[in-house]
Structures are given as structure tokens and as C-alpha cells.
Amino acid sequence: LFSTCDSEICLGVIADLHQDVMHDAPRRMDVFLEAMERKKPDAILQLGDFAYPNDRNRSLVETFNEAGHRPIHVLGNHDMDDGHTRQQCVDVWGMPGFYAAHQVKGLSLLVLDGNDKDSPTHQGGYARFVGPEQVEWLEGQLNNATQPVIIISHQPLAGPSSVDNAKEMQDLLGRHADKILFAMNGHTHMDYLTKVQDVLYWHVNSASYHWVGGSHIHSSYPEAVHEKYPDIAYTCPYRDPLYATITIDPQAKQIRIDGAASEWVGSTPTELGIKPV
């Protein structure tokens, strides 16, 4: 599927694996890592909703971290389900912090944490906010940036399901649009691209499924799978994992995205009466 990187900068990206929802998440991870072994990227990124930071999932986390490529993690909202904390994710996954700057060859990858609380416009549910401390940090990083920048988060900064302070984030990134190659996120389980104030925002699809919710509950796998992994009934799974490889020439500002393709398992969202966003 992919050619091998030469002098360009290459990133392998996977989002929303949901190890604790999908019965075959380890297989999906293996397929991704096998593709990355052929591609030989400079870093691999998982964009959140990855795996609870517990003993059962340590093997999956170690497989990702020890695959022979520089691993970069992003905190998703569901990674703290079942009583887990952000600090546990940082410790078990081996992150430098909730948010961090990563230098990869000629790029600056600025990873944000969209799980801050105390949003003045929070309307319930999961936190979806980049707090003042992070905003100040990000502004400092952008002011001092001497390399092309990619902004990375789990929750979107623009488009569907954006953070509560999306306008603030878009204004900040817009002021530095000449330094930013693009921003990318997971969370929405869809392929989506938009441009705001000269900055491209790319939503990376889930490696595992499209969420359809309780009003569209159905079976895609044998009964034994659904008994052990009941949340799959709220999804339309992808037969094979979705992931992408990004090849970047930062000086020419040329970006190529090669993505994996798949098919649905069982009923499709359209067959269930769900309209595309």
C-alpha cells in the first residue's frame, strides 16, 4: 500500500482504536504496525481513545511503544473511563505530560490535551476544552517556532464536535497560519477536512468503527462477541483497521496522505437510517 520514505518526513497515524470496546483491537494494531514496518516512518502517533491505562492493556501499549518507531500519544476522552485518570495514562503510556512539544526531524509537533475542565460554556458530558494554561503554552510555542508546526489533539479545534473554546483556538492558530502545516485530531470517527483562517483542520477516522448510538443498536458479529463486548452493538465496525501515513516536505509545504481502506461489517450507517454529517 505504501512506498518507503527517503529524505522526506513521514508520520504514521492511527486514531480511536478503542481497545476496550473492540474485540479485535490487538489485531488492528498489528495490521497498522506491520504497515509501518514497511513504510518506516519517523514517528507513529495514536490520537486518543486508545486503551485504558490498566494491567490488561499493558501489552498493547508496549507493542505500540516498542514497535521500532518513535511513539507519540494523545489523550482521548474515553481513555479516562472506568475510573482512570490522565496521570495514569501519562505514566502507563510513557508520555512526557498531558500536552507536549515533540521535535521530529524538521517538524515541531505540538500535542494538546482537550480534556481540561472548568470550561465556562460546558454543557455536560465529557470535558471538551483547552484550558488557559495550555493556551498560554501553545502561544509561546508558536511565537518561538522556527520549524513548520503540526497541531495535534484528540478533540477537534474546528469542525464537528469542536472544543468549547474553538473560536479562541482558531484565532490563535490563525495568527500563526504561516507557521502551521495543518492541525489534526481524532474523536469524530469520520474523514473530514476544513479550513479556517488559512489553517487546515483534518479529522482522522477511527481505526475501528463509526459510533451509531442506542437508537441504532444492532449486531454485527456473532452473539458470543457481543456478550463479551456489549458496546460493539452501538457501532458500525470497519472490517479492517483504518489508518494513514503522512509524507511531508516541510520546505515546499507539500503534504501527501496515504490512507487505508476498508468495508463495513454488517449493517452500514446508511442502512440504519443515519445521514452523513
Buried (B, 14 or more C-beta within 10 A) or exposed (E): EBEEBEEBBBBBBBBBBBBBBBBBBBEBBBBBBEBBEEBBBBBBBBBBBBBBBBEEBEEBBEEBBEBEBBBBBBBBBBBBEEEBEBEBBBEBBEBEEBBBBBEBEBBBBBBBBBBBEEBEEEEEEBBBBBBEEBBEBBBEBBEEBEEBBBBBBBBBBBBEBBBBBBEBBBEBBEBBEEBBBBBBBBBBBBEBEBEBEEBBBBBBBBBBBBBBEEEBEBEBBEEEBBEEBEEBBBBBBBEBBBBBBBBBBBEEEEBEBBBBEBEBBBBEBEEBEBEEE
